[in-house]
């Protein structure tokens, strides 16, 4: 569980990877949050020596529910080694929050179980906008940066498994 003192993310140096192509899909809904998550990921890739113009491609979809379809289509192209999806769903006064969270979670889980390309889940499911801001570069760090680190580690995992 995340706290203000610790993100709960594993520590340690990232593996050095080469020839990794990444797709980032960001929902436009709550774009100020998904934009910050995307930037956090891009910062990690740049710090790791990725050519942001050639190695990383950013796509946009209207909302969180569309992330699964977009990831599925990107997997079909075989152009990317990992895919990161960013969304932000903020609890409201209706069951809509539950339906959206369940849909995107199950969709991404299904892709990860059925496909050979890892899809990194970077969807914030929070009670308030402040909770999201805290996780998109605020006091709890940037979950976008953590998603980029996860993508690198998963690509390294795949390379080792396929050796």
C-alpha positions as CSV (number, residue, x, y, z in Angstrom):
1,X,0.0,0.0,0.0
2,X,1.3,3.5,-0.9
3,X,2.0,6.0,1.8
4,X,3.5,9.4,1.9
5,X,6.8,8.0,3.1
6,X,7.1,5.1,0.6
7,X,5.7,4.4,-2.8
8,X,6.0,0.7,-2.3
9,X,7.9,0.4,-5.6
10,X,10.9,-1.9,-5.7
11,X,14.2,-0.1,-5.5
12,X,17.4,-0.8,-7.4
13,X,19.1,0.1,-10.6
14,X,17.2,-0.5,-13.8
15,X,18.6,-3.1,-16.2
16,X,20.3,-1.6,-19.3
17,X,18.2,-2.5,-22.3
18,X,18.7,-1.9,-26.0
19,X,16.4,-1.7,-29.0
20,X,13.2,-1.3,-26.9
21,X,10.2,0.3,-28.6
22,X,7.5,1.6,-26.3
23,X,4.0,2.8,-26.9
24,X,2.3,5.1,-24.4
25,X,-1.5,5.4,-24.5
26,X,-2.9,8.3,-22.5
27,X,-6.6,9.0,-21.9
28,X,-7.6,12.5,-22.6
29,X,-10.1,12.5,-19.8
30,X,-8.4,14.1,-16.8
31,X,-5.6,15.1,-19.2
32,X,-3.8,17.2,-16.7
33,X,-3.2,14.1,-14.7
34,X,-2.5,11.7,-17.6
35,X,-0.2,14.3,-19.2
36,X,1.9,14.5,-16.0
37,X,2.0,10.6,-15.9
38,X,3.2,10.6,-19.5
39,X,5.8,13.2,-18.8
40,X,7.1,11.2,-15.8
41,X,7.5,8.2,-18.1
42,X,9.2,10.1,-20.8
43,X,11.6,11.6,-18.2
44,X,12.6,8.1,-17.1
45,X,13.1,6.9,-20.7
46,X,15.2,9.9,-21.5
47,X,17.3,9.4,-18.4
48,X,17.9,5.8,-19.4
49,X,19.2,6.9,-22.8
50,X,16.2,6.2,-25.0
51,X,15.8,8.3,-28.1
52,X,12.3,9.8,-27.3
53,X,11.6,10.6,-30.9
54,X,12.4,7.1,-32.2
55,X,12.0,4.7,-29.3
56,X,8.8,6.0,-27.7
57,X,5.5,6.8,-29.4
58,X,2.6,8.5,-27.5
59,X,-1.0,8.0,-28.5
60,X,-4.2,9.5,-27.1
61,X,-7.7,8.1,-26.6
62,X,-10.8,9.7,-25.2
63,X,-11.1,7.9,-21.8
64,X,-9.9,5.0,-19.7
65,X,-12.3,2.5,-21.2
66,X,-10.7,3.0,-24.6
67,X,-7.2,2.1,-23.3
68,X,-7.8,-1.6,-23.7
69,X,-8.8,-1.3,-27.3
70,X,-5.9,1.0,-28.1
71,X,-3.4,-1.4,-26.4
72,X,-4.9,-4.3,-28.3
73,X,-4.5,-2.5,-31.6
74,X,-0.9,-1.6,-30.8
75,X,-0.1,-5.2,-29.9
76,X,-1.5,-6.3,-33.3
77,X,1.0,-4.0,-35.1
78,X,4.0,-5.9,-33.5
79,X,5.8,-2.5,-33.6
80,X,6.2,-2.2,-29.8
81,X,8.0,-4.3,-27.1
82,X,5.9,-2.8,-24.3
83,X,2.8,-0.7,-24.0
84,X,2.0,1.6,-21.1
85,X,-1.6,2.8,-20.5
86,X,-2.3,6.0,-18.5
87,X,-5.7,6.9,-17.3
88,X,-7.2,8.6,-14.2
89,X,-10.6,7.7,-12.8
90,X,-11.9,9.8,-9.9
91,X,-14.7,8.5,-7.7
92,X,-17.9,10.3,-8.1
93,X,-21.4,10.0,-6.7
94,X,-22.5,7.3,-9.1
95,X,-21.5,3.7,-9.8
96,X,-19.7,4.9,-13.1
97,X,-16.4,4.8,-11.2
98,X,-16.8,1.1,-10.4
99,X,-17.8,0.2,-14.0
100,X,-14.9,2.1,-15.6
101,X,-12.3,0.7,-13.2
102,X,-13.6,-2.8,-13.6
103,X,-13.6,-2.6,-17.4
104,X,-10.1,-1.2,-17.8
105,X,-8.6,-3.5,-15.2
106,X,-10.2,-6.6,-16.6
107,X,-9.3,-5.6,-20.2
108,X,-5.6,-4.9,-19.5
109,X,-5.4,-8.1,-17.3
110,X,-6.9,-10.1,-20.2
111,X,-4.3,-8.6,-22.7
112,X,-1.5,-9.5,-20.4
113,X,-2.7,-13.0,-20.0
114,X,-3.3,-13.6,-23.7
115,X,-0.7,-11.6,-25.5
116,X,3.1,-11.6,-25.8
117,X,3.5,-7.9,-25.3
118,X,3.4,-6.6,-21.7
119,X,0.8,-3.9,-21.1
120,X,1.8,-1.8,-18.1
121,X,-1.2,-0.6,-16.0
122,X,-0.8,3.1,-15.3
123,X,-4.4,3.9,-14.4
124,X,-5.0,5.9,-11.3
125,X,-8.2,4.9,-9.5
126,X,-8.6,7.5,-6.8
127,X,-11.2,9.1,-4.5
128,X,-10.3,12.7,-5.2
129,X,-8.4,14.8,-7.7
130,X,-5.9,15.6,-5.0
131,X,-5.2,11.9,-4.6
132,X,-4.4,11.8,-8.4
133,X,-2.2,14.9,-8.3
134,X,-0.3,13.4,-5.4
135,X,0.5,10.4,-7.6
136,X,1.2,12.3,-10.8
137,X,4.3,14.2,-9.6
138,X,3.1,15.3,-6.2
139,X,4.0,14.2,-2.7
140,X,3.7,10.5,-3.6
141,X,5.9,10.7,-6.6
142,X,5.0,10.0,-10.2
143,X,3.3,6.7,-11.0
144,X,4.2,7.4,-14.7
145,X,7.9,7.2,-13.9
146,X,7.2,3.9,-12.0
147,X,5.3,2.6,-15.1
148,X,8.3,3.4,-17.3
149,X,10.6,1.5,-14.9
150,X,8.2,-1.4,-14.9
151,X,8.2,-1.4,-18.8
152,X,12.0,-1.6,-18.8
153,X,12.1,-4.4,-16.3
154,X,9.4,-6.4,-18.2
155,X,11.3,-6.0,-21.5
156,X,14.5,-7.2,-19.7
157,X,12.5,-10.1,-18.3
158,X,11.2,-11.1,-21.8
159,X,14.7,-10.9,-23.3
160,X,16.0,-13.2,-20.6
161,X,13.2,-15.7,-21.0
162,X,13.6,-15.8,-24.8
163,X,17.4,-16.3,-24.7
